[in-house]
Amino acid sequence: MSVKKLVAGLLIAAAATSAAQAEGVTRKAAPNAMIAGSVTVPAGTKLYFLSGSTGSPIDPKVTDTPDAFGDTKAQTLSILTKLKAQLAELGLGMGDIVKLTVFLVGDPAKGGKMDREGMTESYKQFFGTAEQPNVPARSTVQVAALGRPQTLVEIEAVAAK
């Protein structure tokens, strides 16, 4: 790892920790600093458990073609955009997420392997940014299948406020 990447990761982790501590939630950075290694939520904090969500079709009129929902990156972007709106309805933001569980189906275009890189590209637009420095604890697992044959991603979240 380059010194530049290490310094950037430490700065992101420091920003995430200081922003979270203002509300009593503490986050300890994982070695890669794009996820929290641990999150502590104080007593009395309200927890919100958000059910798993999948991406929306690119064209709502076309849902039965193999590429109707896009690739892993597109589906992750769709899900996180919907999640952001769902949180806003609850008076919360993406920085209030303390835990994400990401389920990835093996992508046929990737030889049946999960596209972690595609998911991460979209994830980085919502977490660990200058505007929203908090990063959640996160698990990412490959699963055999999800509800629709075109679905490559499902994400569930826990938020705290």
Secondary structure in CASP SS format (residue, H / E / C, confidence):
PFRMAT SS
TARGET T0000
AUTHOR 0000-0000-0000
METHOD secondary structure of the structure
MODEL  1
M C 1.00
S C 1.00
V H 1.00
K H 1.00
K H 1.00
L H 1.00
V H 1.00
A H 1.00
G H 1.00
L H 1.00
L H 1.00
I H 1.00
A H 1.00
A H 1.00
A H 1.00
A H 1.00
T H 1.00
S H 1.00
A H 1.00
A H 1.00
Q H 1.00
A C 1.00
E C 1.00
G C 1.00
V C 1.00
T E 1.00
R E 1.00
K E 1.00
A E 1.00
A C 1.00
P C 1.00
N C 1.00
A C 1.00
M C 1.00
I C 1.00
A E 1.00
G E 1.00
S E 1.00
V E 1.00
T E 1.00
V C 1.00
P C 1.00
A C 1.00
G C 1.00
T C 1.00
K C 1.00
L E 1.00
Y E 1.00
F E 1.00
L E 1.00
S E 1.00
G E 1.00
S E 1.00
T E 1.00
G C 1.00
S C 1.00
P C 1.00
I C 1.00
D C 1.00
P C 1.00
K C 1.00
V C 1.00
T C 1.00
D C 1.00
T C 1.00
P C 1.00
D C 1.00
A C 1.00
F C 1.00
G C 1.00
D C 1.00
T H 1.00
K H 1.00
A H 1.00
Q H 1.00
T H 1.00
L H 1.00
S H 1.00
I H 1.00
L H 1.00
T H 1.00
K H 1.00
L H 1.00
K H 1.00
A H 1.00
Q H 1.00
L H 1.00
A H 1.00
E H 1.00
L C 1.00
G C 1.00
L C 1.00
G C 1.00
M H 1.00
G H 1.00
D H 1.00
I E 1.00
V E 1.00
K E 1.00
L E 1.00
T E 1.00
V E 1.00
F E 1.00
L E 1.00
V E 1.00
G C 1.00
D E 1.00
P H 1.00
A H 1.00
K H 1.00
G C 1.00
G C 1.00
K E 1.00
M C 1.00
D C 1.00
R H 1.00
E H 1.00
G H 1.00
M H 1.00
T H 1.00
E H 1.00
S H 1.00
Y H 1.00
K C 1.00
Q C 1.00
F C 1.00
F C 1.00
G C 1.00
T C 1.00
A C 1.00
E C 1.00
Q C 1.00
P C 1.00
N C 1.00
V C 1.00
P C 1.00
A E 1.00
R E 1.00
S E 1.00
T E 1.00
V E 1.00
Q E 1.00
V E 1.00
A C 1.00
A C 1.00
L C 1.00
G C 1.00
R C 1.00
P C 1.00
Q C 1.00
T C 1.00
L C 1.00
V E 1.00
E E 1.00
I E 1.00
E E 1.00
A E 1.00
V E 1.00
A E 1.00
A E 1.00
K C 1.00
END
